[in-house]
Amino acid sequence: HSTDFSELWFKQDNQFRVPKAKARCNIYDAHFLSTPKTYNVARLWVLQNFLMLDFGGFDSKFAEFIHSILERFLEFNPRDYESQFSSILETEISDLRAEFKADPYKQVAKIRGAVIKTGSSCFTIKERFEVIHGLTLDDVVAFHRNIFSSVYLEWLVLGNLTKERAIKIVEDTEKIFRKRGDNVKPLPKSCFSEIRCIEIPENTNAVYNFFEYVPAGGEHDHDDCDDESEGEEHKAEEHPDGEADGKSPEGEGEEGEKDADAQPNCAISAYFQTIVSSLETDIVCQVFDTYMNEFCYNELRTKQQLGYVVFAQISYCRGVNGHVITIQSDVKSPEYLSSRILLFLDELLEKLSQVSEEDFKAYIESVRQRKLVKRISYDDEMSHYFSELQSQKFLFDRSEKELEVLTKITKEMVHQYATENLQKKRRLLEIQFVPPKFLKENEEGRKSLDVEGKIKKVIKTEAHEVRRLFKLHPDYYVSE
């Protein structure tokens, strides 16, 4: 069911047979979050790219429950909370500062997620922190004044309801939004914000180098940070080659410098971009990931003892697949970890060509068993169907189709995929967290790699510099 204002996806419960229902409403608005400032304001207003509302309860009063919540929601006026604004802003700043002290492996993961794509709300904590201190209630009021002037509602409704009742919920919700005034217009899908993944060229090795930290100071001491330009991690001064020298930024004291020097761990997140998502490429990617994970921890963590935190995972970014290997170490620099990751992959691919058919079938079976896991709750159902709506693929029987594809996957297909994308035509972006302890070792390690026959690394120290290095994939999540 669809109108100019809304789109409804509905599934009546024929499995759980309980008198309940769940609904998810994505509210898309024309007031796109195109800058870190508007993103911060929207966070204070509780809107992030789109506003997602989840409802759950007994079906008998489900419609009344949804509409009462939405009516109160639309009656919200930020001026009514003027006395609380300073506290809310302080909490948001405090939350951002806490991100700077996260474990290095978590920091490189967050940075990776922010720099490999561009578009609405794709900002690092650093980019947000640089502009948050100047926000005022007037900024939030101005945002509120424009919000929902052009809107589109995307609904997913599941449970013990009829299709007619679900449609009635959507139609009545449209009426509630129209009560805001005659100026409320439907938002065309062509105006939805695009989020696009970077397109790393073949035979590329780019590096985002950073080390930033939170200056010393009490939780409520904001005088020392009003003029700082620090974010996802607070930034120290940088050497010309892009590495931090551990000195505290201007206006910070010896305690901040000591805090920086005390960081014992470095980290690297090596992102290998591979191929555009499809049923077949997704399955090939998952089979190789299953194979790689059998050896990754044992080799890099247990045998080589590179660090306590070692893991590999698949990256799905707006329809573009990739593999990620992450290591946090207190013994070796990111450059050394990078060299060991590449050597590990070369050896892994050589082993793959020698894997017996029996062992390969075991990897296939492992993937198959994951696909056979049944959804056992409304929450599982909601997550499954919502992921298909978000990706605009609408393969609601994805597991069944993937199982069919899985029967056709061969060792040669997986080996060719991995060899082409992780070795011959490698597209690599490294996110390196380099505290003062590892500066010298990291610099020396990088210089030793600048030899004939090696791909020269492109070093950047700002998120926007990394994004500008590359062209962009289309947003494969936006329907044509």
Residue, then its C-alpha position, 0 to 999 in steps of 0.5 A: h500500500s502506498t500514497d504520496f506520503s506513505e508506503l506500507w509493508f505488512k505481514q500478518d502473523n501466521q507463526f507466533r499466534v499471539p495477540k500482539a503486533k509490532a510496527r516500525c515507522n521511518i520518517y524521512d524529512a527534507h531537512f537533510l543532515s548534510t553537515p556536522k552541525t546539523y547532525n549535532v542539532a538533530r541529535l539534540w532534537v533526536l533525529q538522525n538521518f531519518l527518525m525511526l519509531d518502533f511500536g510494540g504491544f497488544d493488537s487490540k489497542f495498537a492503533e490508538f497507542i501509535h496515534s497517541i504517541l505520534e500526537r504527543f511527538l508532534e506537539f513537542n516544542p523545544r522552547d518548553y525545555e529551555s531550562q534543560f537545554s544546557s544539561i542536554l548539551e552537556t550530556e551530549i558533549s560528555d558522550l562525545r568525549a567518552e568516545f575519545k577514550a574508547d579502546p583503540y580497536k573500537q576507535v578505528a572501527k568507528i573511523r572506518g565506518a565514517v570515512i568509507k562513505t559520504g552523505s547524510s550523517c557520515f561524520t566522525i566524532k572529531e568532525r562533530f566535536e569541532v562544532i558542538h560547543g557553539l550550539t544554542l537552543d535557537d539552533v534547535v528551535a530553527f531546526h524544529r521550525n523546518i522539520f516535517s515541512s516535507v515528509y515521507l513515512e515508511w511503515l513495516v507492520l507485523g503481527n496479529l492484524t489484518k491488512e485493512r487495520a494496518i492501512k487504517i493506521v497509516e492513513d490516520t497517521e497521515k492525517i495527524f501529520r497534516k494537522r501541523g499545517d497546510n504547508v506539510k508536503p509529501l517528500p518525493k523519493s528522489c529527494f531522499s538523502e544518498i549515502r555513497c561508499i567510496e570506490i577504491p581503485e585497484n592496486t591502492n593502499a591508502v592510510y588514515n593516520f590518527f591519534e587523538y585523545v581527551p585533554a585532562g579536566g573534570e567532567h563539568d569543566h568546559d572552559d578548557c575545551d570551548d576553543e578546541s577542535e577535537g573530535e572522534e578522538h581529540k587530536a594532537e599536533e601532527h608531524p608532516d608525515g601525518e603522525a601525532d607527536g604526542k604534545s598536548p594541543e594549545g591550552e592543555g596542560e601537563e596532565g593532558e600530555k601525560d594522558a596521551d603518553a599513557q596510551p599503551n595500545c595502537a590499532i589497525s583496521a585493514y579494509f579490503q574493498t572487494i565487489v558489489s553485493s549480489l546473491e552470489t557475491d555475498i555467498v562467496c564472500q561469506v564462504f571465504d570469511t568462514y575460511m579466513n576466520e578459522f586461521c586469523y585468530n590462531e595465526l595472528r593472535t596465538k602464534q605471532q602474538l601480535g595483540y590481544v584483540v584480533f578478528a576478521q569480519i565482512s564489511y557491507c557498505r551501501g551495497v559494496n562488500g569488503h573484508v576487514i582485519t582488525i588488530q589492537s597491539d601493545v607490542k608492535s606498530p600499525e605498520y608492522l601489523s599491516s605487513r603481517i596482515l598482508l603476509f597472512l593473506d598471501e599465505l592464506l590464499e596459497k593454503l586455499s588452493q590446497v584445501s581438500e574438497e572434504d574440508f571445503k564442504a565443511y566451510i560450505e556447511s558452516v554457512r548453510q547452517r547459519k542460513l537455516v537458523k529460524r526467526i523465533s520472535y517478532d524482533d527477529e522478523m522485524s530485523h529481517y524484513f527491515s534490512e530488505l526494505q533498507s537495502q531496497k532489495f526486497l528479497f524477503d526469502r533471501s535465506e532460501k535463495e542464498l541456500e540455492v546459490l550455496t549449492k553452486i559455489t566451488k572452491e575455484m570460485v572462492h579462490q578466484y574471488a579472494t585472489e583477484n580482490l585481496q591480492k592481484k587487484r588489492r583495494l586497501l584502506e588502513i585506519q591506523f591509531v598511532p599513539p606516541k609510544f609507536l611513532k618512531e617504530n611506525e615511521e621507520g616501518r613505513k620507510s622500509l616499505d618504500v622500496e621498488g615493487k611495493i605499492k606506495k602508501v598514500i597517507k592522510t590525517e583528516a577524514h575529509e582528505v580520505r574521502r576526497l581521494f576516491k570516486l564514489h560508488p552509486d548508492y545501491y540502497v536507493s531504488e531506481 
